[in-house]
Amino acid sequence: MPADATPSNLLVFGGGWLGQAAAREAVRRGGHATLTSRDPARREALAAEGLHACDPDDAEALDRDVVETPAILITAPPEPDGCPGLRRLIPALTRTGAFPDWIGYVSSTAVYGDRGGGWAFEDDPLNAASLEGARRVRAERDWLDAGQGMGLTVQIFRLPALYGPGRSPIDRLRDGTARLVRKPGQVFNRIHVDDAVSGLFASIARPRPGAAYTLCDDEPAAADAVMEWAADRLGLPRPPEIDLDDPSVSDAMRRFYLDSKRLSNARAKAELGWRPRYPTYREGLEAVIAAAGR
């Protein structure tokens, strides 16, 4: 069996888009996947897909899943009082004496802050420019401290904007919600959801306690350039151009424009043997187009 298909049972704290993609990959590799969700309807929907779902507030159920799972992934975003995964998983590990082989915390490249278009590397000082980024910095520190204190194999994954089928400029152009925002000099990376998942599983195969990895594509690019390419590729009119302070621009989009930086994925390539299947937005968006045509 090839290394990238090695079975791996996975517990995902957080049932969002990335967490579900990672869980499906664990199942594809012949493993078992559990996701957490407080919503009974979502747990039922996950179960219908063949994914086990656990209420994170059910301590007995969480204990049972922690004991049975060698790999734990935390995708839930931090809250004002810290990481909800940390608050529930560390007590569960303590109660059960479970000792997972791998714990991965999914953070954000927002922890790097604005670099004025310069490069950001994992060992650089963190300088988050947003409240959300500052909460990620704290959550990273708390997980690394817990890992060191308990002898756990914790690693951090800093991700930029995720895209893929159903969540991309292609989809926004087709449903008419795309907008073109220009900010001269602004540049950042992105990553296809499948590449993010493959990076996580590459780390499961090669764990390194305390390591931080930036998982991103190979080509930083301005958001307006990506949107224009996508419109031209589809043969659609370029979307209307609006100012960043336009009321139609979401708070989430404004946060993207706070920072301008180029991200390096060299460490993930060197230490994990990982390579993005979609090294630039062009290959990634072509895959989105192909997926929609199936």
C-alpha positions as CSV (number, residue, x, y, z in Angstrom):
1,M,0.0,0.0,0.0
2,P,1.5,3.4,-0.9
3,A,2.5,5.7,1.9
4,D,-0.2,8.3,1.1
5,A,-2.9,5.7,1.5
6,T,-1.8,4.3,4.9
7,P,-5.0,3.8,7.0
8,S,-5.3,6.3,9.8
9,N,-8.1,6.6,12.4
10,L,-8.8,10.3,13.1
11,L,-10.7,12.3,15.6
12,V,-11.6,15.8,14.4
13,F,-12.6,18.4,16.9
14,G,-14.7,20.6,14.7
15,G,-17.1,19.5,12.0
16,G,-16.6,22.3,9.4
17,W,-15.5,22.1,5.8
18,L,-11.8,21.3,6.4
19,G,-12.6,18.9,9.2
20,Q,-15.1,17.0,7.1
21,A,-12.6,16.8,4.2
22,A,-9.9,15.4,6.5
23,A,-12.4,12.9,7.9
24,R,-13.4,11.7,4.5
25,E,-9.8,11.2,3.6
26,A,-9.2,9.1,6.7
27,V,-12.1,6.9,5.6
28,R,-10.8,6.8,2.0
29,R,-7.5,5.4,3.4
30,G,-9.3,2.6,5.1
31,G,-9.5,4.3,8.5
32,H,-12.3,5.4,10.8
33,A,-13.2,9.1,11.4
34,T,-15.1,10.9,14.2
35,L,-16.1,14.5,14.1
36,T,-17.5,16.6,16.9
37,S,-20.6,18.8,16.7
38,R,-23.0,20.1,19.3
39,D,-25.8,20.2,16.7
40,P,-27.9,17.0,16.7
41,A,-29.0,17.6,13.1
42,R,-25.4,17.9,11.9
43,R,-24.4,14.8,13.8
44,E,-27.2,12.9,12.0
45,A,-26.1,14.3,8.6
46,L,-22.5,13.2,9.3
47,A,-23.6,9.8,10.3
48,A,-25.6,9.5,7.1
49,E,-22.3,10.0,5.2
50,G,-20.7,7.2,7.2
51,L,-18.8,9.5,9.6
52,H,-19.2,9.0,13.3
53,A,-20.2,12.1,15.1
54,C,-19.7,13.0,18.8
55,D,-21.2,15.7,21.0
56,P,-18.1,17.4,22.5
57,D,-20.1,18.2,25.7
58,D,-20.7,14.5,26.2
59,A,-17.6,13.7,28.3
60,E,-18.2,9.9,28.4
61,A,-18.5,9.7,24.6
62,L,-15.5,12.0,24.0
63,D,-13.4,9.9,26.4
64,R,-14.3,6.8,24.5
65,D,-13.4,8.3,21.1
66,V,-10.1,9.8,22.5
67,V,-9.0,6.3,23.7
68,E,-9.8,4.7,20.3
69,T,-8.0,7.3,18.1
70,P,-4.3,7.7,17.6
71,A,-4.6,11.0,15.6
72,I,-6.5,14.1,16.8
73,L,-7.1,17.2,14.6
74,I,-8.4,20.4,15.9
75,T,-10.1,22.6,13.3
76,A,-12.6,24.5,15.6
77,P,-11.7,28.3,15.7
78,P,-10.7,29.8,19.0
79,E,-13.2,31.6,21.2
80,P,-12.6,34.6,23.4
81,D,-11.6,32.4,26.3
82,G,-9.3,30.2,24.2
83,C,-9.5,27.0,22.1
84,P,-12.6,25.0,22.8
85,G,-10.8,21.8,21.7
86,L,-8.1,22.3,24.3
87,R,-10.7,22.8,27.1
88,R,-12.3,19.5,26.3
89,L,-9.6,17.3,24.9
90,I,-6.9,17.8,27.5
91,P,-9.3,16.8,30.4
92,A,-10.4,13.8,28.3
93,L,-6.8,12.7,27.8
94,T,-6.1,13.2,31.5
95,R,-9.1,11.2,32.5
96,T,-8.4,8.3,30.2
97,G,-4.6,8.3,30.2
98,A,-4.8,8.2,26.4
99,F,-1.6,9.1,24.6
100,P,-2.3,9.9,20.9
101,D,0.5,9.5,18.4
102,W,-0.3,12.9,16.7
103,I,-2.2,16.1,17.6
104,G,-2.6,18.7,14.9
105,Y,-3.9,22.2,15.6
106,V,-5.1,24.1,12.5
107,S,-4.2,27.8,12.9
108,S,-4.2,30.7,10.4
109,T,-1.5,32.7,8.6
110,A,-3.2,35.7,10.2
111,V,-0.7,35.1,13.1
112,Y,2.1,36.5,10.9
113,G,0.3,39.9,10.5
114,D,1.2,42.3,7.8
115,R,4.6,42.0,6.1
116,G,4.2,44.7,3.6
117,G,4.4,42.2,0.8
118,G,7.5,40.5,2.3
119,W,8.0,36.8,3.1
120,A,6.8,35.1,6.2
121,F,8.4,32.0,7.7
122,E,7.4,29.8,10.6
123,D,10.2,31.0,12.9
124,D,9.4,34.7,12.4
125,P,8.0,36.7,15.3
126,L,4.2,36.6,15.3
127,N,2.5,39.9,14.9
128,A,-1.2,39.4,14.3
129,A,-3.1,42.5,13.1
130,S,-6.6,41.3,13.9
131,L,-8.5,40.0,17.0
132,E,-9.0,36.7,15.3
133,G,-5.3,36.4,14.5
134,A,-4.4,37.3,18.1
135,R,-6.7,34.5,19.3
136,R,-4.9,32.1,17.0
137,V,-1.6,33.1,18.5
138,R,-2.9,32.3,22.0
139,A,-4.4,29.0,20.9
140,E,-1.1,27.9,19.3
141,R,0.8,28.8,22.4
142,D,-1.7,27.0,24.7
143,W,-1.5,23.8,22.6
144,L,2.3,23.8,22.4
145,D,2.5,24.4,26.2
146,A,0.1,21.6,26.8
147,G,2.0,19.3,24.5
148,Q,5.3,20.1,26.2
149,G,3.9,19.7,29.6
150,M,2.2,16.4,28.9
151,G,4.7,14.9,26.5
152,L,2.2,15.0,23.6
153,T,3.2,15.2,19.9
154,V,1.5,18.5,19.0
155,Q,2.2,20.3,15.7
156,I,0.7,23.6,14.3
157,F,-0.6,24.2,10.8
158,R,-0.9,27.7,9.6
159,L,-3.3,28.0,6.6
160,P,-4.2,30.9,4.4
161,A,-7.5,31.2,2.6
162,L,-9.0,27.8,1.7
163,Y,-10.8,27.2,-1.6
164,G,-12.2,24.2,-3.5
165,P,-15.4,23.0,-5.1
166,G,-18.3,25.1,-3.8
167,R,-16.1,27.7,-2.3
168,S,-14.1,29.6,-4.9
169,P,-14.0,32.5,-7.3
170,I,-15.5,30.2,-9.9
171,D,-18.6,29.6,-7.7
172,R,-19.0,33.3,-6.9
173,L,-18.7,34.3,-10.6
174,R,-21.3,31.7,-11.5
175,D,-23.8,32.7,-8.8
176,G,-23.3,36.4,-9.4
177,T,-21.9,37.3,-6.0
178,A,-18.3,37.9,-7.1
179,R,-16.8,41.4,-6.6
180,L,-13.5,42.9,-7.7
181,V,-11.6,44.7,-5.0
182,R,-8.3,46.3,-5.8
183,K,-5.6,47.2,-3.2
184,P,-2.4,48.1,-4.9
185,G,0.6,46.1,-3.6
186,Q,-1.6,43.6,-1.7
187,V,-0.6,39.9,-2.2
188,F,-1.2,36.7,-0.4
189,N,-1.3,32.9,-0.8
190,R,-4.1,30.5,-0.8
191,I,-4.5,26.7,-0.7
192,H,-6.9,24.1,-2.2
193,V,-8.7,22.2,0.5
194,D,-7.3,18.9,-0.9
195,D,-3.7,20.1,-0.6
196,A,-4.4,21.2,3.0
197,V,-5.7,17.7,3.8
198,S,-2.7,16.0,2.1
199,G,-0.4,18.2,4.2
200,L,-2.0,17.1,7.4
201,F,-1.8,13.4,6.5
202,A,1.9,13.9,5.5
203,S,2.5,15.1,9.0
204,I,0.6,12.2,10.6
205,A,3.1,10.0,8.7
206,R,6.1,12.1,9.9
207,P,5.2,13.7,13.3
208,R,7.5,16.2,14.8
209,P,6.6,17.5,18.3
210,G,6.3,21.3,18.5
211,A,6.7,21.9,14.8
212,A,4.8,24.7,13.0
213,Y,4.1,24.4,9.2
214,T,2.7,26.8,6.7
215,L,0.6,24.9,4.2
216,C,0.1,27.1,1.2
217,D,0.5,27.2,-2.6
218,D,3.7,28.2,-4.4
219,E,2.5,31.5,-5.9
220,P,1.4,34.5,-3.9
221,A,-1.0,36.6,-6.0
222,A,-3.3,39.5,-5.7
223,A,-7.0,38.7,-5.2
224,D,-8.0,40.9,-8.1
225,A,-5.6,39.1,-10.5
226,V,-7.1,35.7,-9.4
227,M,-10.7,36.9,-9.9
228,E,-9.9,38.4,-13.4
229,W,-8.2,35.2,-14.5
230,A,-11.2,33.1,-13.3
231,A,-13.7,35.4,-15.2
232,D,-11.6,35.3,-18.4
233,R,-11.2,31.5,-18.1
234,L,-15.0,31.1,-17.8
235,G,-15.7,33.6,-20.6
236,L,-17.7,35.7,-18.2
237,P,-17.7,39.5,-17.7
238,R,-15.3,40.6,-15.0
239,P,-17.3,41.4,-11.8
240,P,-18.1,44.9,-10.7
241,E,-15.3,46.7,-9.1
242,I,-16.0,48.1,-5.6
243,D,-14.1,49.8,-2.8
244,L,-12.9,47.9,0.2
245,D,-15.1,50.0,2.5
246,D,-18.3,49.3,0.4
247,P,-21.1,47.9,2.6
248,S,-21.3,44.8,0.4
249,V,-17.8,43.7,1.4
250,S,-18.0,41.3,4.3
251,D,-15.9,41.6,7.5
252,A,-14.2,38.4,6.6
253,M,-13.1,39.7,3.2
254,R,-11.8,42.9,4.8
255,R,-9.7,40.9,7.2
256,F,-8.0,39.3,4.2
257,Y,-7.0,42.7,2.9
258,L,-5.5,43.8,6.3
259,D,-2.3,41.8,5.5
260,S,0.0,41.7,2.5
261,K,2.6,38.9,2.6
262,R,4.2,36.1,0.7
263,L,4.2,32.7,2.4
264,S,6.8,30.0,2.3
265,N,5.9,26.3,2.3
266,A,9.6,25.2,2.2
267,R,9.6,23.6,5.6
268,A,6.5,21.5,4.9
269,K,8.2,20.3,1.6
270,A,11.5,19.6,3.3
271,E,10.3,17.9,6.5
272,L,7.0,16.3,5.4
273,G,7.9,15.4,1.8
274,W,4.7,17.3,0.9
275,R,4.0,18.9,-2.4
276,P,0.8,20.8,-3.3
277,R,-1.1,19.1,-6.1
278,Y,-2.3,22.5,-7.1
279,P,0.9,24.7,-6.9
280,T,-0.9,27.9,-8.1
281,Y,-4.5,29.2,-8.2
282,R,-4.7,28.3,-11.9
283,E,-4.3,24.6,-11.4
284,G,-6.6,24.7,-8.4
285,L,-9.4,26.6,-10.2
286,E,-9.1,24.3,-13.2
287,A,-9.8,21.4,-10.8
288,V,-12.8,23.3,-9.4
289,I,-14.1,23.7,-13.0
290,A,-13.5,20.1,-13.7
291,A,-15.3,19.0,-10.5
292,A,-18.3,21.1,-11.4
293,G,-18.5,19.4,-14.8
294,R,-18.7,15.9,-13.4
